């Protein structure tokens, strides 16, 4: 049985989140939590929060065993972009983009 957790419109670039998500994809849930706990970065804290939610959904809602869970899918998609203007060189205007991300983590139980 697949259980998922989704975080939408988080104010961080998808490129930064994908680096963390690539580390945990396919790993055991406890091992993935250990990896994310030992990283001291904003992307690691965000992905850990979503992984904790997916594990809690699996244990509380679907009565799955926490020790048998693994990260089946971990996807980071691009959300909406906030477009802003900042002062540029020689009195001009430059564009500045605030990127947003959607994080989806799916956990399943190994047989």
C-alpha positions in Angstrom: 0.0 0.0 0.0 1.4 3.4 -1.0 1.0 6.4 1.3 2.0 9.9 0.4 2.5 13.3 1.8 2.6 16.6 -0.2 4.0 20.0 0.6 2.9 22.7 -1.8 4.3 26.2 -2.5 7.3 26.1 -0.3 9.4 29.2 -0.8 12.7 27.5 -2.0 14.2 26.7 -5.4 13.4 23.2 -6.7 17.0 22.6 -7.6 18.1 22.9 -4.0 15.4 20.4 -2.9 16.2 17.9 -5.6 19.7 17.5 -4.2 18.2 16.3 -0.9 15.5 14.2 -2.4 18.0 12.3 -4.5 19.8 11.2 -1.4 16.8 9.5 0.2 15.0 8.0 -2.9 14.7 4.2 -2.5 16.1 4.1 1.0 14.6 2.6 4.2 12.5 5.2 6.0 14.6 5.2 9.2 17.8 5.5 7.2 16.4 8.4 5.2 15.4 10.2 8.4 19.0 9.7 9.8 20.4 11.1 6.6 18.2 14.2 6.7 18.7 14.8 10.4 22.5 14.9 10.0 22.3 17.6 7.3 22.2 21.2 8.6 20.4 22.9 5.7 17.0 24.4 4.9 16.2 21.8 2.1 17.0 18.9 4.5 14.6 20.3 7.1 11.8 20.8 4.6 12.2 17.2 3.1 12.4 15.8 6.6 9.2 17.4 7.6 7.4 15.9 4.5 9.0 12.5 5.2 7.8 12.6 8.8 4.3 13.4 7.6 4.3 10.5 5.2 5.5 8.0 7.8 2.9 9.3 10.3 0.2 8.9 7.6 1.3 5.3 7.0 1.5 4.3 10.7 -1.6 6.1 12.0 -4.1 5.9 9.0 -3.1 2.7 7.3 -1.6 0.6 10.3 1.7 -0.1 8.5 4.8 -1.1 10.3 7.3 1.8 10.6 10.4 -0.5 10.4 9.3 -2.0 7.0 8.7 1.4 5.3 10.8 2.7 2.5 10.8 5.8 0.3 9.2 4.5 -2.9 8.9 7.9 -4.7 10.3 11.4 -4.0 9.4 14.1 -6.4 10.0 17.8 -6.5 8.1 19.9 -8.9 8.2 23.6 -9.7 5.5 25.7 -8.2 4.4 29.2 -9.1 7.1 31.9 -9.5 6.9 35.3 -7.9 8.3 37.8 -10.3 9.9 40.9 -8.8 11.9 43.9 -10.0 15.2 45.1 -8.4 17.4 48.0 -9.2 19.9 47.2 -12.0 23.0 48.8 -13.4 22.9 52.3 -14.8 19.5 53.1 -13.4 17.8 50.2 -15.1 15.6 47.4 -13.7 16.5 43.7 -13.4 14.1 40.8 -12.9 14.3 38.7 -9.7 12.4 35.4 -9.4 11.3 33.9 -6.1 11.0 30.2 -6.9 8.5 27.9 -5.2 8.4 24.1 -5.0 6.0 21.2 -4.5 7.4 18.2 -2.7 5.7 14.8 -2.9 7.0 11.8 -1.0 5.5 8.3 -1.3 6.3 5.6 1.2 5.4 1.9 0.9 5.9 -1.3 3.0 8.5 -3.8 1.9 7.3 -7.4 1.6 
